Amino acid sequence: MRTVRDPASTAALTFLGAVDTVTGSRFLIDTGGVRVLVDAGLYQGLATHRRRNWESFPVDPATIDHVVLTHAHLDHTGYLPRLVKDGFRGRVTCTVGTAELAAIVLRDSAHLQQEDARYANAAGFSKHHPALPLYDDHDVEQALQLIEPVDLEHLLALGPDVSLTLRSAGHILGSATAALRVGEHRVAFSGDLGRPHHPLLRPPADPPEADTLVVESTYGDRQHPPPDPSVLAEAVRRTVARGGSVLVPAFAVDRTELVLLELRRLMERGDIPDVPVFVDSPMALAALDCYRRAASRGGPDLRAEARELLADLDGPEVHAVHDVEGSMRLNRPRTPSIIISASGMATGGRVVHHLAHQLPDRRNCVVLTGYQAEGTRGRQLAEGARQVKIHGHYVPVRAEVVSVTDFSVHADAHETIAWLSRASVPPRTVYVVHGEPRSAAALARRVSEELGWTAVVPSYCERVLVD
């Protein structure tokens, strides 16, 4: 039964995720008459955070009226099927691009969870008996039926005195900032903020007018170095020269496209040898099709040249791997190759099996292409781990590990401050989220010192008033 709430209650914002970590984005706006959850993300990384995925949601999902998704990445959408499993039946609002990508991401998430549970039960390495998925295919299909996409800049009424406008965030296809008007108060969420010079996407739109602004801080304590394509090129040349293969754990959405674009450019310039490039991720291949469809219809968040760039990715050296048998053959490639496989932080998917077989071989190389959250295998490799645990066994790390920073699609600290400074009206309060503690604290300090605004790093489940 749906809970009856008092329409006269004071509107409040509660931070249910993306606090002290870069994952699990979940922010609840409660006006007393309407409940809106901005993002329904999955926690990843540290076990202490992942356990929150299994805990009872702090509010009854059946009492949530709307879910707003800022973009399709799993740490912003991956909890939605669990909400539905536990009783959510409201409306889900996002852009067209996010709706298409979320269908791919969530179906893949359910598939991987069910496969991992079956594999854990068969191999006996799970401490849970039996191991169970957080949700299954049925839950995902129910969740997808609730999605009703809207266009960017469209003003949508969510309830009495509550409205929503989405504006381009330039992070991945369909990504958006979310601006809510709650009575006379304006609350805005940056979602994941993109960078000014994405090869395929237009720069983020200026910040919406807001009294309360919630901003991400993934790179809040650092600046991206200037692009240096020689790092990737030299890693590929070294690896091929010693007869090894290059394994690239890459996020299936957006990152795979950028890696393919760069590999094509390096091959055309003769900077790397023409070796086979395998895209071993059905989800990445489906996402690439989404990008191409959006480019064909002139998606509002894509650059004019995106269609031509995406068409150029179908070179003779690029091989799509859909079947499991083909993926298994890539565990030990017969000739030097480049293998792009999800997930980007090596937390699951086909890339984990490739790592188990390739990490012990000194000839091989693992190229990390993006942010590696605390507690993930990718973070362990980036920090020089000599062994990592995979499927209940410790695997020695003898392969070369290289981090390439050129592919990040998160704004760094300077870019975030520059974006904030373009706000037409200074917000009354800025809440800094979606970052590890040091990053969030550093960005909050810069917002306070350089912009003169009140900036706060909230705590988990903290509730603040927004009117």
C-alpha positions in Angstrom: 0.0 0.0 0.0 1.3 3.5 -0.9 2.3 5.7 2.0 0.3 8.9 2.3 2.5 11.9 2.9 1.8 15.4 4.1 1.8 17.9 1.2 2.5 20.7 3.7 5.8 19.2 4.8 9.1 21.0 4.2 11.0 19.8 1.1 14.2 18.0 1.9 17.2 16.4 0.0 18.7 13.2 1.4 22.0 11.8 0.2 21.5 8.1 -0.2 24.6 7.4 -2.3 27.8 8.7 -3.9 29.0 10.0 -0.6 32.6 9.0 0.4 32.8 7.1 -2.9 32.4 7.7 -6.7 29.6 5.1 -7.1 26.1 4.4 -6.0 24.5 7.8 -7.0 21.2 8.1 -5.3 19.6 11.5 -4.2 16.1 11.8 -2.8 14.0 14.9 -3.0 10.9 14.7 -0.8 8.4 17.6 -0.9 6.0 15.9 1.5 3.7 15.2 -1.5 6.1 14.0 -4.1 9.2 11.8 -3.8 11.8 12.1 -6.6 15.0 9.9 -6.7 17.7 11.4 -8.8 19.8 8.4 -10.0 19.5 4.9 -8.9 23.1 3.8 -9.0 24.8 0.6 -8.1 27.6 0.6 -5.5 30.9 -0.8 -6.8 34.4 -1.1 -5.3 34.9 -1.6 -1.6 32.9 -4.4 0.0 31.6 -1.9 2.7 30.0 0.0 -0.1 28.8 -2.9 -2.2 26.9 -4.3 0.8 24.6 -1.3 0.6 23.2 -2.7 -2.6 21.8 -5.6 -0.5 20.5 -3.5 2.4 16.9 -2.4 2.6 16.5 0.9 0.8 16.2 3.7 3.4 12.7 4.6 2.2 10.1 2.2 0.9 10.6 2.0 -2.9 6.8 1.9 -3.3 6.5 5.4 -2.0 8.9 6.9 -4.6 6.9 8.7 -7.4 9.7 9.3 -9.9 13.2 8.3 -10.7 15.3 10.7 -12.8 18.4 9.2 -14.5 21.2 11.6 -15.4 23.0 9.0 -17.6 23.3 5.3 -18.3 26.4 4.2 -16.5 25.8 1.4 -14.0 26.7 3.5 -10.9 23.8 5.8 -11.9 21.3 3.3 -13.2 22.2 -0.2 -11.9 20.1 -0.2 -8.8 16.9 0.6 -10.6 15.8 -3.1 -11.2 16.3 -3.8 -7.5 14.0 -0.8 -6.7 11.4 -2.3 -9.0 11.9 -5.8 -7.5 11.2 -4.2 -4.1 8.1 -2.3 -5.1 8.8 0.8 -7.1 6.2 1.4 -9.8 6.6 5.1 -10.6 7.8 6.8 -13.7 11.5 6.8 -14.8 12.6 9.9 -16.7 15.8 10.4 -18.8 16.9 11.4 -22.3 16.4 9.3 -25.3 20.1 8.4 -25.5 20.1 7.3 -21.8 17.0 5.2 -22.3 18.6 3.3 -25.2 21.9 2.8 -23.4 20.3 1.9 -20.1 18.4 -1.0 -21.7 21.8 -2.4 -22.8 23.6 -1.7 -19.5 20.8 -3.1 -17.3 20.2 -6.3 -19.3 24.0 -6.9 -19.3 24.1 -6.3 -15.6 21.4 -8.9 -14.9 23.0 -11.4 -17.2 26.4 -11.0 -15.5 25.0 -11.2 -12.0 23.1 -14.4 -12.9 26.2 -15.9 -14.6 28.4 -14.9 -11.7 26.0 -16.5 -9.2 25.9 -19.7 -11.2 29.7 -19.8 -11.6 30.2 -19.1 -7.9 27.8 -21.9 -6.9 29.4 -24.4 -9.3 33.0 -23.5 -8.3 32.2 -23.1 -4.6 34.1 -19.9 -4.0 31.2 -17.7 -2.7 30.7 -17.3 1.0 27.0 -17.1 0.4 25.1 -20.4 0.0 23.6 -20.2 -2.5 25.0 -17.2 -4.3 22.2 -15.1 -5.7 22.0 -12.2 -8.1 20.8 -8.8 -6.9 18.1 -8.9 -9.6 17.4 -10.9 -12.7 16.2 -10.5 -16.3 12.5 -10.2 -15.3 13.3 -7.3 -12.9 15.2 -5.5 -15.6 12.4 -5.8 -18.2 9.9 -4.5 -15.6 12.2 -1.5 -14.9 12.6 -0.7 -18.6 8.8 -0.6 -19.1 8.7 2.3 -16.6 11.1 4.5 -18.6 9.6 7.5 -20.5 12.3 9.5 -22.2 12.1 13.2 -22.8 14.0 15.7 -24.9 16.7 17.9 -23.6 15.5 21.3 -22.5 11.9 20.0 -22.2 10.0 21.2 -19.0 8.3 18.2 -17.5 5.8 18.4 -14.6 6.5 15.7 -12.0 3.8 16.7 -9.6 2.2 19.6 -7.8 4.8 22.4 -7.8 7.6 20.1 -9.0 9.1 20.2 -12.5 12.2 18.9 -14.2 14.5 20.1 -17.1 17.4 18.0 -18.5 20.3 19.7 -20.1 23.3 18.1 -21.9 26.2 17.2 -19.5 28.7 16.1 -22.3 29.8 13.0 -20.4 28.4 10.1 -22.5 25.6 9.9 -25.1 22.4 11.1 -23.5 24.1 12.4 -20.3 22.3 15.3 -18.6 22.2 17.7 -15.7 18.9 17.6 -13.9 17.3 20.8 -12.8 14.3 20.5 -10.5 12.0 23.3 -9.5 10.4 22.5 -6.1 7.9 25.3 -5.4 10.0 28.4 -5.6 13.3 26.6 -4.9 15.6 25.3 -7.6 17.7 22.2 -7.0 20.2 21.0 -9.7 22.4 17.9 -10.1 25.4 17.9 -12.3 25.3 14.1 -12.8 28.7 13.1 -14.2 30.1 16.2 -15.9 31.9 15.9 -19.2 34.9 17.7 -20.6 35.1 20.5 -23.2 36.9 18.5 -25.9 35.2 15.1 -26.2 35.8 13.8 -29.8 32.2 12.9 -30.3 30.1 15.0 -27.8 29.4 18.7 -27.5 30.7 20.4 -24.4 28.4 20.5 -21.3 25.7 23.1 -21.3 26.2 25.9 -18.7 25.0 25.2 -15.2 21.2 25.6 -14.6 20.1 28.3 -12.3 19.9 26.7 -8.8 19.6 27.6 -5.2 21.0 24.2 -4.3 23.5 22.6 -6.6 24.8 19.0 -6.2 28.1 18.5 -8.1 30.3 15.5 -8.7 34.0 15.5 -7.7 35.5 12.3 -9.3 38.6 14.3 -10.2 38.1 17.0 -7.6 41.7 17.0 -6.4 43.6 16.9 -9.6 44.0 18.1 -13.2 44.1 15.9 -16.2 47.6 16.0 -17.8 47.9 17.1 -21.4 47.1 14.3 -23.9 50.1 12.1 -24.6 49.3 9.5 -27.3 52.9 8.2 -27.1 52.1 6.4 -23.9 49.6 4.1 -25.5 51.6 3.8 -28.7 54.8 2.9 -26.9 53.0 0.3 -24.7 51.5 -1.4 -27.9 54.9 -1.4 -29.7 56.7 -2.8 -26.7 54.1 -5.6 -26.2 54.0 -6.6 -29.8 57.8 -6.7 -30.0 58.0 -9.2 -27.2 55.2 -11.3 -28.7 52.5 -10.4 -26.2 49.0 -9.0 -26.4 47.5 -5.8 -25.1 44.4 -6.1 -22.9 42.3 -2.9 -22.5 39.6 -3.1 -19.8 37.3 -0.4 -21.1 33.8 0.8 -20.1 31.4 -0.5 -22.7 29.6 2.9 -23.1 31.7 5.7 -24.6 35.2 4.5 -23.6 35.3 1.7 -26.1 34.4 4.2 -28.9 37.2 6.5 -27.8 39.8 3.8 -27.6 38.9 2.5 -31.1 39.2 6.1 -32.5 42.6 6.5 -31.0 43.9 3.1 -32.2 42.7 3.8 -35.7 44.5 7.2 -35.6 47.7 5.6 -34.4 47.6 2.9 -37.0 46.9 5.3 -39.8 50.0 7.4 -38.7 52.1 4.3 -38.5 52.7 4.8 -34.7 51.6 1.2 -33.9 51.7 -1.9 -36.0 48.6 -3.2 -37.8 47.6 -6.0 -35.4 44.1 -7.4 -34.9 41.9 -5.4 -32.6 39.1 -7.5 -30.9 36.1 -5.8 -29.3 35.1 -8.5 -26.9 32.0 -7.0 -25.3 28.5 -7.5 -26.7 27.4 -4.5 -24.5 30.1 -2.3 -26.0 29.1 -3.4 -29.6 25.5 -2.6 -28.8 26.4 0.8 -27.3 28.5 1.6 -30.5 25.3 0.9 -32.5 23.5 3.4 -30.2 26.1 6.1 -30.9 25.8 5.5 -34.6 22.0 5.7 -34.6 22.2 8.9 -32.6 24.7 10.4 -35.0 22.5 9.4 -38.0 19.5 11.2 -36.6 21.6 14.2 -35.6 21.5 13.8 -31.8 21.6 17.2 -30.0 24.5 16.3 -27.8 26.8 14.9 -30.6 29.3 16.9 -32.6 28.6 17.3 -36.3 31.7 15.2 -37.2 30.6 12.3 -35.0 28.8 10.4 -37.8 31.9 10.3 -40.0 34.2 9.4 -37.1 32.0 6.5 -36.0 31.7 5.2 -39.6 35.5 5.0 -39.8 35.8 2.5 -37.0 34.8 -0.5 -39.2 38.4 -1.2 -40.5 39.7 -4.6 -41.5 41.7 -4.9 -38.4 38.7 -4.5 -36.1 36.9 -7.8 -35.1 33.6 -7.9 -33.2 33.4 -10.8 -30.7 29.8 -11.8 -29.8 30.0 -15.5 -28.9 31.4 -17.0 -25.7 33.7 -19.4 -27.6 35.3 -16.5 -29.5 35.9 -14.8 -26.2 37.5 -17.9 -24.7 39.9 -18.1 -27.5 41.1 -14.6 -26.6 42.2 -15.7 -23.2 45.4 -16.9 -24.9 45.7 -15.2 -28.3 47.8 -17.1 -30.8 49.3 -13.9 -32.2 49.9 -10.4 -30.8 46.6 -8.6 -30.6 44.8 -5.8 -28.9 41.7 -6.9 -26.9 39.2 -4.3 -25.7 36.8 -5.8 -23.2 34.5 -4.7 -20.3 34.4 -3.8 -17.5 36.5 -0.7 -17.3 37.5 -1.3 -13.7 37.9 -5.1 -14.1 35.0 -5.7 -11.7 33.2 -8.2 -13.9 32.5 -9.4 -17.4 34.7 -11.1 -20.0 37.7 -9.0 -19.1 38.1 -10.8 -15.8 38.6 -14.1 -17.5 41.2 -12.6 -19.8 43.0 -11.1 -16.9 43.1 -14.5 -15.1 44.9 -16.0 -18.1 47.0 -13.1 -19.3 48.3 -11.4 -16.1 50.8 -14.2 -15.3 52.6 -13.8 -18.7 55.3 -11.1 -18.8 54.9 -10.6 -22.5 51.4 -9.1 -22.1 50.3 -5.7 -21.2 47.2 -4.3 -19.5 46.3 -0.8 -20.4 44.0 1.0 -17.9 42.1 3.8 -19.6 40.0 5.5 -16.9 39.2 6.1 -13.3 39.7 3.1 -11.1 37.5 3.2 -8.0 38.8 2.3 -4.6 38.4 -1.5 -4.0 38.3 -2.6 -7.6 40.8 -4.8 -9.4 41.6 -2.0 -11.7 42.7 0.2 -8.7 44.8 -2.7 -7.4 46.6 -3.0 -10.8 47.0 0.7 -11.1 48.7 0.8 -7.6 51.1 -2.0 -8.5 49.6 -5.1 -6.9 51.7 -8.2 -7.4 48.6 -10.4 -7.3 44.9 -10.0 -7.6 42.1 -12.3 -6.5 39.9 -13.6 -9.4 37.2 -16.2 -9.0 38.5 -17.3 -5.6 42.1 -17.7 -6.6 45.1 -15.3 -6.4 46.6 -14.6 -9.8 50.2 -13.3 -10.1 50.7 -10.0 -11.9 53.7 -10.4 -14.2 52.2 -8.6 -17.2 53.1 -4.9 -17.7 50.4 -2.5 -16.4 50.1 1.0 -18.0 47.7 3.8 -17.1 46.6 6.1 -19.9 44.8 9.2 -18.8 43.9 10.6 -22.2 40.5 8.9 -22.3 38.8 10.3 -19.2 35.4 11.8 -19.9 35.1 13.3 -16.4 35.8 17.0 -15.9 38.8 17.5 -13.7 39.0 20.0 -10.9 39.9 23.0 -13.1 37.2 22.1 -15.7 34.6 21.7 -12.9 35.4 25.1 -11.4 35.3 26.7 -14.8 31.8 25.1 -15.4 30.5 26.3 -12.0 31.8 29.8 -12.6 29.5 30.1 -15.6 26.4 29.9 -13.4 24.3 32.9 -14.1 23.2 33.1 -10.4 25.4 31.8 -7.6 23.8 28.9 -5.7 23.1 29.3 -2.0 24.7 25.9 -1.2 26.8 23.5 -3.2 26.9 19.9 -2.1 30.0 18.0 -3.3 29.4 14.3 -4.0 30.5 11.4 -6.2 34.2 11.5 -5.1 36.5 9.8 -2.7 36.9 11.8 0.5 40.1 13.6 -0.5 38.7 14.6 -3.9 35.4 15.8 -2.5 37.1 17.9 0.2 39.5 19.4 -2.2 36.8 20.5 -4.6 34.6 21.9 -1.8 37.6 23.9 -0.6 38.2 25.4 -4.1 34.5 26.2 -4.5 34.6 28.1 -1.3 37.9 29.9 -1.8 37.8 30.6 -5.5 34.0 31.2 -6.0 33.1 32.4 -2.6 30.2 30.0 -2.3 29.1 27.8 0.6 30.3 24.3 -0.3 29.6 21.2 1.8 30.6 17.6 1.6 27.5 15.7 2.9 27.6 12.5 4.9 25.8 9.3 4.1 22.0 9.5 4.6 22.3 13.2 5.6 19.1 15.1 5.2 19.0 18.9 4.4 16.2 21.3 3.7 15.8 22.8 0.3 13.2 25.5 0.8 
